[in-house]
């Protein structure tokens, strides 16, 4: 069983040929869906110089746990972003945690 199959079974998600589909109900009661490309990792970008590669399992768990929230907040990346923007060397440089891959996986 591959990673995508495990995720869809664990969280009861839908899929199509290219996407993991996460259904949820918005705060206003509307039925909505989040579509993620079927990839092992996602590169999250913030601004021009901030890129972090995150395993798909973490992204799906974050969205399922807080579907209407900011993915950066849910994954705890906002704190790292604040330290990065203030040049705090104690917290590393999240822009270079993992190199981004141009053109996808």
Protein Blocks (a to p, Z undefined) as FASTA:
>chain_A
ZZklmmmmmnopacdfkbccdddddfkopacdddddddfbdcddehjklccdddfklmmm
mmmmmmmbcfklmnopmmmmmmmmnopaknopfklmpacdehiZZ
